């Protein structure tokens, strides 16, 4: 049972040393009681206190590790229901489904395609994490061969899905040392699958119809020696799955240990667009592992983009380093564009400059990671900050002209920048999409 803040406080050193990052031991105890910090944050807690606080120090949602080495993925350890309260920490693992009924050539081709589902967005690579191999054939030997081939060709960690524990055991042996996620689709086989997971040191996902049934099964699986679990409430509709994911998360954060584990979701829509919609919904609302049949890049990009956006700190804008960047083979005559160091703004400009094939300089001004209009409204993007960034970058020594292109949305800054810097200011397009045609016309002029 979860302990109160005062009960935790009694076990702490009470020195108020602040080494944990909080002003007092009581403040730390209150945060720990709310499940927002682990006991390890206190470097001075005694062994006896650790033993007494074991139940309180465990995070409300168990940490689960899938895969090994470069393919290792950690999910769980979340402490919040609402992202704006702090942040979500461990991004959902996205798995693309593959059947063991495919012939080896088709299976290898699909696995290779899954492994290549990765994209560059705002300076960060986003990608699929897992390949989910489904034992649709019911044959243990075929399942094991498919699992080995899928892992080899995709280069990813695997989810091994079967209705029988014996088949899971054979496939897990084929991937020894790779720590796949074992998924048992039949509740009656769950305890046998727990033994397989324990013997192979793998995490286990279980499907049982209903959250109450999961809560009854979990203690039995724990008693069998499996602590790393992922829960599937058996729902396969958008509404039902969303309700189950939310209920599991709420109960876990309230200290109901029987469901204090990451949850799993499956997309089932036949329409390709709805597959992407379902997947994005489940990622936004608490799925720890998402299994989908969507394999087209246009389907996966919005899914992975949603994950990227959900798992960033909403209180800290994503920023790039404020500096001068050369795009293409720049010369002394190359145009100079200015924007903020908000990553989405910068990479939107960079992408359009690259698309124009006109070599140019982009000066990103330090606006504490805020966008053009936001920075202008808060007086972080003004004549003084732009001029200061120009001087710091040394742009005067790199180009022979004295012309600067500012975003069209802040055309009002042109006179001030000209007075402050001594450069001639040109008004660029309001949207980044207009940059290619603008640069080509400027180049012709």
Secondary structure by P-SEA (a helix, b strand, c coil): ccccaaaaaaacccccccccccccaaaaaaaaaaccccccccccccaaaaaaacccccccbbbbbccccccccccccccccccccccccccbbbbbbbbccccaaaaaaaaaaaaacccccccccccccbbbbbcccccaaaaaaaaaaaaaaacbbbbbbcccaaaaaaaaaaacccccbbbbccccaaaaaaaaaaaacbbbbbbcccaaaaaaaaaaaaaacccbbbbbcccccaaaaaaaaaaaaaaaaaccccccbbbbbbbbcccaaaaaaaaaaaaaccccbbbcccccaaaaaaaaaaaaaaaccccccccccbbbbbcccccccbbbbbbccaaaaaaaaaaaaaaacbbbbbbbcccccccaaaaaaaccccaaaaaaaaaaacccccccccccccccccccaaaaaaaaccbbbbbccccccaaaaaaaaaaac
